[in-house]
């Protein structure tokens, strides 16, 4: 029996990155759906010019990547779902041969729900922020707990789980993968290049907003699944909230030893981060540099976590936090 697979690409104002994404998919698949979240750069027409089926999301409803992916999946239902669906972000090009490799992994493994691979940055040396993202993407291969939004899924499983949670604005892929595991399915990362990403982060403000978004994801997904992102939330609260507060109190009450102790804790944490990055393969110079940002990231993470809880208390819509 012939195995069928389709792709759902999502994007907003991705420009040439979207063209690259859709072109790499067309080289490997016949059925592709592009879901656009209110682009103003001609992305919709560019996709149609390539012969791609386009879905334009209702602009009166808050955009989320989860909502976009679900909308693309729904379009595939009439006439019968394909066996598998490859999700990909519009700023990623899919590597040649990836679709075939992922399908091969699914063969004779009915318990396998998600297959992913390695994402890498196209221009990792263009900025420290791109380098940080490139290192972040390269996680160990094998059975995994979660992965990013570039993934191939078993369609009937995705449908049974009602897809992504459309209210989750960040780490929606982690939230989905958590439900996949709880439903008894396995997830695996192949030691293969899957997609090439273009973060296009050149400014500190972009990196900061991305870290705020990550913090929002820690809080929201942690709220839905208390057993997930536990260590991440604890680190953010400790290094982004508790220790700064203790330092301020030590200054206010003139207790220098307490301030010195706080600074020592930060220094030790920084050194542990450096050693950890070196063990994972980064050279000393890059490990020292990246560790600065990983240490600072706890502050925007805390802002993101606080923003989620404030939105929840007020009953506000969970709107996306953009960094591009």
C-alpha positions, 0 to 999 in steps of 0.5 A: 500500500502506498504511504501518503504524506503532505506538508503544512508550512506556516508563516508571516512576512517571511519573504524570500525565506518562505519561497525557499521553504516552499521550493524545498518542499515542492522538490519532495512532495505533491501536496503542500498547504501554506497557512498565512497569518496576516502577511503584508509582504506579498507572501500569499501571492508568492505562494500561489504563484508557486502553485501552493494551496493557501489558507489565510487566517482570520485576522480578527482572531489572535494569531498563534503558530498552533492555530496556523498549523491546525488550520493547515491540517484541517484543509487536508481532511476532505477526501481523506487525510494523508498517512503523515504530515510534515509541519515546517515553519516558513523560515526553514528550508527542508533538506533534500531526502528528509521526507523519505528518511522520516517515512522510513523511520515510521515504517513498522513502528505503530507506536511512533507518533513524531519524527524530527531531525536536526535544525541548523542556522543558515548564517550562524556566524552573522551574529551571536544571537544566530549562534545561540539559536544554532546551538539551541537547535542541535539536541541529541538524537534518539528517543526524546520528550519533545521537539520544535515545530519542524516535525513529521506526525502520524495523522490519525494520532494528531487528529485524535489529540486535536492537534496543537493547543491554539491558545498556547503562544510559545512552546506549543510544540512542547505542549503537543509533544507532552500530550503525545507521550501521555497518549502512549506514543514515542517521539524520536530525533534522527541524527540527520539534517532536517531543516535549515533555519534563518533566525535573522536575529541581529539586534539585542532587542530581538534576542530579548523579545525571543527570551520573553516569549520563551518565558511565557512558554515556560509558564503557560505550558507549565500551567497546563502540564505541571511536570514539564519545564519544572527546572526551567521555571525554578531557574528563572525564578531563582536567578531572575527574581529571588537573587536580584531581590536579595541583592537589593535588600542587602544594599538597602540594609547594608549587608555586604556579605549577603551581596557578595554571596549573591554575586558568588552564586551568579559567578558559579552558575556562569562557570557551570554553564560555560563548562556545560557548553564546552562538554557539548562541543563549543570551543572555550571562546564561544562557550564564554560568550554564549554563557553571558546571554544564557545567564542574562536570559533569566530576566526576560524569561521572568518577564515572559512568565509574569506576562502570562500570569497577568494575562491569565488573571485578567482573562486577556487573550494570549497574543503572540510575542514577535521578535522579527 
